[in-house]
Amino acid sequence: MNSANQNSLINPLVDHELTSRNYTQWRKLLVEAEIMTLEETLQLTEQALTAAYRTLLVMRYRQYNSQQLLDAIDEQAITWSVELPHEYQQGAICY
């Protein structure tokens, strides 16, 4: 899977996980991943903590193959809409 296709699967996963705004859990995961100490995470602003956690998630999901990414999307019940041009809508409906 090329990088652009992989990113199109990773970004919804990461965005979905970031909606929880569970800063305590994020700090814990950053410490467990040995990226920062607890003291360092406590000094981060919410914006900086979000950026650090986003980076952790992206790097984790980049190690997944396409099937693992699709499975993760299914597990988290992530959905998104697809906008089809009008000329393709009827064909999609018929299919």
C-alpha positions in Angstrom: 0.0 0.0 0.0 1.4 3.4 -0.9 1.9 6.2 1.5 -1.1 8.3 0.4 -3.5 5.3 0.6 -2.1 4.4 4.0 -2.5 7.9 5.3 -6.1 7.9 4.1 -6.7 5.1 6.5 -4.5 6.3 9.3 -5.9 9.8 9.6 -9.5 8.8 10.4 -8.2 6.4 13.0 -6.0 9.1 14.7 -8.7 11.8 14.5 -11.2 9.4 16.0 -8.9 8.6 18.9 -8.1 12.2 19.5 -11.8 13.0 20.0 -11.7 11.3 23.4 -9.6 14.1 24.9 -8.5 11.7 27.6 -5.3 13.6 28.6 -4.5 11.4 31.6 -4.6 8.3 29.4 -2.5 10.0 26.7 0.2 10.9 29.3 0.2 7.3 30.5 0.7 6.0 27.0 3.5 8.4 26.2 5.3 7.4 29.4 4.7 3.6 28.7 6.1 4.1 25.2 9.2 5.7 26.9 8.8 8.8 24.8 8.6 11.1 27.8 8.7 11.0 31.6 5.5 11.7 33.5 7.0 15.0 34.7 7.6 16.0 31.1 4.1 15.2 30.1 2.6 17.1 33.0 4.5 20.2 31.8 2.9 20.1 28.3 0.0 22.3 27.3 -3.1 20.5 26.0 -2.1 21.5 22.5 1.4 20.1 22.9 0.1 16.9 24.5 -2.3 16.4 21.6 0.5 16.9 19.1 2.7 14.4 20.9 -0.1 11.8 21.2 -1.0 12.3 17.6 2.6 11.6 16.6 2.6 8.4 18.7 -0.6 7.2 17.1 0.6 7.9 13.5 3.9 6.2 14.1 2.1 3.2 15.6 -0.4 2.9 12.7 2.3 3.3 10.1 3.6 -0.1 11.2 0.3 -1.7 10.4 -0.5 -3.3 7.0 -3.6 -2.4 5.2 -5.7 -5.3 6.7 -4.7 -4.4 10.2 -5.7 -0.7 9.5 -9.1 -1.9 8.2 -9.5 -4.1 11.2 -8.8 -1.2 13.5 -11.3 1.0 11.7 -13.9 -1.8 12.1 -13.1 -2.3 15.8 -13.6 1.4 16.5 -16.7 1.6 14.3 -15.4 4.5 12.3 -17.5 5.7 9.4 -17.2 8.5 6.9 -19.1 9.6 4.0 -18.0 9.6 0.4 -19.2 12.3 -2.0 -19.8 10.9 -5.5 -20.3 13.1 -8.5 -23.9 13.1 -9.7 -23.2 11.0 -12.8 -21.8 8.2 -10.6 -24.6 8.2 -8.0 -27.1 6.2 -10.1 -24.5 3.6 -11.0 -23.6 3.2 -7.3 -27.2 2.8 -6.4 -27.8 0.2 -9.0 -24.7 -1.7 -8.1 
